[in-house]
């Protein structure tokens, strides 16, 4: 068996090269229901039982940001801290220390040569963002449950969290379905459950014309794939954006009201901006008090991951993302579709927040500005072996693991600290 040596700082990681066929990134973006966790179960099954792990004692004080610090506005700065006080930048985990990384986001395994993208940290404008504390997170969330609802980026987010937590405990797969798009993992030592629900539009959707790529979106109907499942969860992280770019027919109250790029005579083109806005409105209405989901926990809206990092062409016309450094804050700004989607998501969050009258717990996880600055953090061509004779589009949508996406969970921990009682206050 061949070996590939991947060097990170002063340590060398040896990675086996199994002869596995890699599913094209484009299938994750165009198939009606891609199996984005297809390699998930065997990896988890081979990990140590959680009963063999012991949680570290809860720290007296958990590092947290001041209340007046906006953790979503700031800049990326060089990371010279390995998190253990020894100096020298290093990621929280590698592709050998975490076994639940999706193949297409396993950039280290597939030979990405420029590892500088791992050596940056997010610094908010008025404070320092503490490094992720896996022990503190699991102690904080003990006895609770967290669901991710959305497309493959929701899965990307969930796998980042599991990799970060792997320093303390690995979960047990307790899924009640063989469908790899819906997984439920349980951290036995902390009685913590984490789940992902595949729902790229958040509302009911059917592909009416697979050959032409046309979708039917029922914009006033929450997707049954997650609607019944989230009842009883303590937290639900909702996210979606990328799938709304597909040609779609829009239905409300069972009636065709418009479309996006359907080119059907007599059907008004309301555009994808309309469909995303109404879908978010429907999902948030279902998650607020008295909504259709029967959910009485905290809903967290994560804003979109940028769609604009393709350069040199569109995603299916040679576009790629080969930058090796983050943008500085003054080098780019949110515009075009990213700006329109972000505006709609924030406005619908504010609308739901106002409509709830303070009864429902809604939190905004506004990650877009930080991720807009990281065109260097995507897999690009490194979601497969370079010598493989496969046809793949460069992936500038998902995020390498480890990579910039890990900051989402640094932010999530801080959000939970501000919305939890008791022992974690300073």
C-alpha positions in Angstrom: 0.0 0.0 0.0 1.3 3.5 -0.9 2.0 6.2 1.7 1.6 9.9 1.5 3.5 12.1 4.0 1.6 15.2 5.0 3.6 17.7 7.1 2.0 20.0 9.6 4.4 22.3 11.4 7.1 20.1 12.8 5.0 16.9 12.9 4.5 14.4 10.1 1.3 12.5 9.5 1.2 9.3 7.6 -1.9 8.7 5.6 -3.0 5.5 3.9 -4.2 5.7 0.4 -7.1 3.2 0.0 -8.3 2.6 -3.5 -11.7 4.2 -3.0 -13.8 5.8 -5.7 -14.7 9.4 -4.9 -18.2 10.6 -5.6 -18.1 13.8 -7.6 -18.7 17.1 -5.7 -21.2 18.0 -8.3 -23.4 15.1 -7.1 -23.6 16.7 -3.7 -24.9 19.8 -5.3 -27.2 18.4 -8.0 -28.5 15.0 -6.9 -32.0 15.1 -5.4 -30.8 13.6 -2.2 -27.0 12.9 -2.2 -25.6 10.4 0.3 -23.2 12.8 1.9 -22.6 10.6 4.9 -22.0 7.4 2.9 -18.7 6.7 4.5 -19.8 7.9 7.9 -21.1 4.7 9.6 -18.0 2.4 9.1 -15.7 5.0 10.3 -17.7 5.6 13.5 -18.1 1.9 14.1 -14.4 1.5 14.2 -13.9 4.1 16.9 -13.4 3.4 20.6 -16.6 3.0 22.6 -17.6 6.2 24.4 -17.8 4.2 27.6 -14.0 3.9 27.6 -13.6 7.7 27.8 -13.6 9.9 30.9 -14.6 13.5 30.9 -12.2 16.0 32.3 -13.4 17.9 35.3 -15.4 21.0 34.5 -13.1 24.1 34.6 -13.9 26.7 37.2 -14.1 29.4 34.6 -14.7 28.9 30.9 -13.0 31.4 28.6 -15.7 33.6 27.1 -15.9 36.9 25.3 -17.2 40.1 26.9 -20.9 40.7 26.3 -20.2 43.9 24.3 -18.1 42.0 21.8 -19.6 41.2 18.4 -17.9 37.9 17.6 -19.2 38.0 14.0 -17.3 41.1 12.9 -13.5 41.1 12.8 -10.5 39.8 10.8 -8.4 36.7 10.2 -4.9 37.0 11.8 -2.0 34.6 11.8 -2.4 31.8 14.4 0.8 31.2 16.3 -0.8 29.3 19.2 -1.1 25.5 19.1 -3.7 25.6 21.9 -1.4 23.8 24.3 0.8 26.7 25.3 3.7 25.5 23.3 3.6 28.0 20.5 3.5 27.2 16.8 0.3 27.1 14.8 -1.5 23.8 14.4 -5.1 22.6 13.7 -7.3 21.2 16.4 -7.3 17.8 14.7 -6.0 16.1 11.5 -7.4 13.7 9.0 -5.8 10.9 11.0 -7.0 12.0 14.5 -10.6 12.4 13.3 -12.3 9.6 11.5 -15.6 11.3 10.5 -14.4 13.7 7.9 -16.4 13.5 4.7 -14.2 12.3 1.8 -14.8 15.4 -0.3 -13.6 17.7 2.5 -10.6 15.6 3.5 -8.1 18.0 1.9 -5.1 16.8 3.9 -5.7 13.2 2.8 -5.9 14.1 -0.8 -2.6 16.0 -0.8 -3.4 19.7 -0.6 0.1 21.1 -0.6 -0.5 24.6 0.9 -1.3 24.1 4.5 -1.1 27.8 5.4 -4.9 27.9 5.4 -4.8 26.1 8.7 -2.7 28.8 10.4 -5.2 31.6 10.8 -7.6 32.5 13.6 -10.7 34.7 13.7 -10.2 37.9 15.8 -13.4 39.9 16.6 -13.0 43.7 16.5 -13.2 44.3 20.3 -12.0 41.0 21.8 -10.2 37.7 21.4 -12.2 34.7 20.5 -11.2 31.8 22.8 -10.1 28.6 21.2 -12.6 25.8 21.2 -12.8 23.9 24.5 -14.1 20.5 23.9 -14.5 19.6 27.6 -16.3 22.8 28.3 -18.7 22.3 25.4 -19.6 18.8 26.4 -20.1 19.7 30.0 -22.2 22.7 29.0 -24.4 20.6 26.7 -24.6 17.6 29.0 -28.0 16.0 28.9 -29.2 18.0 25.9 -29.6 17.6 22.2 -28.6 19.6 19.1 -29.9 19.2 15.5 -28.6 20.6 12.3 -31.2 21.2 9.6 -30.1 22.1 6.0 -28.0 21.0 3.1 -24.5 19.4 2.9 -23.0 22.5 4.6 -25.1 21.6 7.7 -23.4 18.2 7.6 -20.0 20.0 7.1 -20.8 22.0 10.3 -21.8 18.9 12.3 -18.7 16.9 11.3 -16.5 19.9 12.3 -18.1 19.8 15.7 -17.6 16.0 16.1 -13.9 16.3 15.1 -13.5 19.1 17.7 -15.1 17.0 20.3 -13.1 13.9 19.5 -10.4 15.0 21.8 -12.7 14.1 24.7 -15.2 11.6 23.4 -16.4 9.8 20.3 -20.2 9.3 19.8 -22.1 6.1 19.2 -24.3 6.0 16.1 -27.9 5.5 17.3 -29.7 6.4 14.1 -33.1 4.8 13.6 -32.7 4.7 9.8 -30.3 3.4 7.3 -30.6 6.5 5.3 -27.1 8.1 5.5 -28.6 11.6 5.0 -30.1 11.4 8.5 -27.7 10.4 11.3 -28.1 10.6 15.1 -25.0 10.3 17.3 -25.0 10.0 21.0 -22.2 10.9 23.4 -22.9 8.4 26.2 -20.6 9.9 28.9 -22.4 13.3 28.6 -25.8 12.1 27.5 -25.6 14.5 24.5 -27.3 13.8 21.2 -26.4 15.4 17.9 -28.5 14.9 14.7 -28.4 16.0 11.1 -31.6 16.4 9.0 -31.1 16.7 5.2 -33.4 19.5 4.0 -31.7 21.7 1.3 -34.7 23.9 0.8 -36.2 23.7 4.4 -39.6 23.4 2.8 -41.3 20.6 0.8 -39.5 20.0 -2.5 -39.8 17.5 -5.3 -37.7 17.3 -8.5 -40.4 17.3 -11.1 -38.1 17.2 -14.1 -34.8 15.5 -13.3 -33.6 15.7 -16.9 -34.1 19.5 -16.9 -33.1 19.9 -13.2 -36.5 21.6 -12.4 -37.8 21.5 -8.8 -41.2 22.1 -7.4 -41.0 24.1 -4.1 -44.0 24.3 -1.8 -42.8 27.5 -0.1 -45.5 27.5 2.7 -45.0 23.9 3.7 -42.1 23.0 6.1 -40.2 20.0 5.0 -41.6 16.9 6.7 -38.0 15.5 6.7 -37.3 17.6 9.8 -40.6 19.0 10.9 -41.6 16.1 13.2 -38.1 15.2 14.1 -37.0 18.3 15.9 -39.7 18.2 18.5 -38.0 17.7 21.9 -34.6 19.0 20.8 -33.0 21.6 22.9 -31.2 23.4 20.0 -31.8 23.4 16.2 -29.3 25.1 13.9 -31.1 26.0 10.6 -29.2 26.9 7.4 -29.7 26.8 3.7 -28.8 28.8 0.5 -27.0 27.0 -2.3 -29.8 24.9 -3.6 -32.0 27.9 -4.3 -30.0 28.6 -7.4 -31.6 25.7 -9.2 -34.5 26.3 -11.7 -37.7 26.0 -9.6 -41.5 26.3 -9.7 -43.0 28.1 -6.7 -46.2 26.9 -5.0 -48.2 28.5 -2.2 -51.5 27.2 -0.8 -51.2 24.5 -3.5 -51.2 27.1 -6.3 -48.4 27.9 -8.8 -47.4 31.5 -8.0 -44.1 31.9 -9.9 -40.8 30.4 -10.6 -37.0 30.9 -10.8 -35.6 30.4 -14.3 -38.3 28.0 -15.4 -38.9 29.7 -18.8 -42.5 28.6 -18.8 -44.8 31.0 -20.7 -47.3 32.8 -18.4 -45.4 32.0 -15.2 -43.8 35.1 -13.6 -40.1 34.8 -12.7 -40.0 35.8 -9.0 -36.3 34.8 -8.8 -34.5 32.7 -6.3 -34.4 35.7 -3.9 -38.1 35.3 -3.4 -38.0 31.5 -2.8 -35.2 31.7 -0.2 -36.9 34.5 1.7 -40.3 32.7 1.9 -38.7 29.4 2.7 -36.9 30.9 5.7 -40.1 32.6 6.8 -41.9 29.3 6.7 -39.2 27.4 8.6 -38.9 30.0 11.3 -42.6 30.2 11.8 -42.7 26.4 12.3 -40.0 26.6 14.9 -41.4 29.4 17.0 -43.8 28.9 19.9 -47.0 27.2 18.8 -45.5 26.4 15.4 -46.1 23.3 13.4 -42.9 21.7 14.6 -43.9 21.4 18.2 -40.5 22.7 19.1 -39.9 24.6 22.3 -36.1 24.8 22.4 -33.7 27.4 20.9 -33.5 27.9 17.1 -30.2 29.2 15.8 -30.2 30.7 12.3 -26.8 30.3 10.6 -26.4 32.7 7.7 -25.2 31.5 4.4 -21.8 30.2 3.5 -20.6 32.5 0.6 -21.4 31.4 -2.9 -18.9 33.8 -4.5 -15.5 32.2 -4.1 -15.3 30.7 -7.6 -12.8 32.6 -9.8 -11.9 32.2 -13.5 -15.4 30.9 -14.4 -18.6 29.6 -13.0 -18.8 26.5 -10.9 -19.4 24.3 -13.9 -17.3 26.2 -16.3 -13.8 25.9 -14.9 -14.2 28.1 -11.9 -11.9 27.3 -9.0 -10.7 28.7 -5.6 -6.9 28.5 -5.4 -6.1 31.3 -3.1 -3.7 30.4 -0.3 -4.4 33.3 2.1 -7.5 35.0 3.5 -8.7 38.3 2.3 -8.0 41.3 4.4 -11.2 43.1 5.5 -10.7 45.9 2.9 -10.0 43.5 0.0 -13.5 42.3 -0.6 -17.1 42.9 0.5 -20.4 41.2 0.4 -22.2 41.8 -2.9 -24.6 40.4 -5.5 -26.3 37.1 -4.5 -24.4 36.7 -1.2 -25.6 40.2 -0.2 -29.2 39.5 -1.3 -29.4 36.1 0.4 -27.8 37.4 3.6 -30.1 40.4 3.8 -33.2 38.1 3.3 -32.0 35.7 6.1 -31.3 38.4 8.6 -34.6 40.2 7.8 -36.6 37.0 8.2 -34.8 36.3 11.5 -35.8 39.7 12.7 -39.4 39.3 11.5 -39.7 35.9 13.4 -38.1 37.4 16.5 -40.6 40.3 16.5 -43.6 38.0 15.8 -42.6 35.7 18.7 -43.0 38.5 21.2 -40.1 37.2 23.1 -41.7 33.8 23.7 -39.6 31.8 21.3 -35.8 31.7 21.7 -34.2 32.7 18.4 -30.5 33.3 18.0 -28.6 34.7 14.9 -25.3 33.0 14.0 -24.1 35.5 11.5 -21.0 33.7 10.1 -21.1 35.1 6.5 -18.8 38.1 6.9 -16.0 35.9 8.4 -16.3 33.2 5.8 -16.4 35.7 2.9 -12.8 36.4 3.8 -11.7 32.7 3.4 -11.6 31.8 -0.2 -8.5 29.7 0.7 -10.5 27.3 2.9 -12.3 25.2 0.3 -11.4 21.7 -1.0 -11.0 23.0 -4.7 -9.6 19.9 -6.4 -8.4 18.2 -3.2 -11.5 16.0 -2.7 -10.0 13.2 -4.7 -6.7 11.8 -5.8 -5.0 13.9 -8.5 -4.3 10.8 -10.6 -7.9 9.5 -10.6 -9.6 9.5 -14.0 -12.8 11.2 -12.7 -14.8 14.2 -13.9 -15.3 16.6 -11.0 -16.1 20.2 -10.5 -13.8 22.1 -8.2 -15.4 22.5 -4.8 -15.6 26.1 -3.7 -18.7 25.6 -1.7 -17.8 23.2 1.2 -15.0 23.7 3.6 -11.8 21.6 4.3 -11.7 19.7 7.6 -9.8 20.9 9.5 -10.2 24.4 8.3 -11.9 27.8 8.7 -15.3 26.2 9.3 -14.1 25.2 12.8 -14.6 28.8 13.8 -18.4 28.2 13.5 -18.2 26.0 16.6 -15.9 28.4 18.4 -18.7 30.9 17.8 -21.4 28.4 18.7 -19.8 27.7 22.1 -19.7 31.4 22.9 -23.4 31.7 22.0 -24.4 28.8 24.2 -22.4 30.3 27.1 -24.5 33.4 26.9 -27.7 31.5 26.8 -27.1 28.9 29.6 -27.7 29.3 33.3 -25.4 28.7 36.3 -22.0 27.4 36.5 -20.5 28.7 33.3 -21.0 32.4 34.1 -18.0 34.5 35.0 
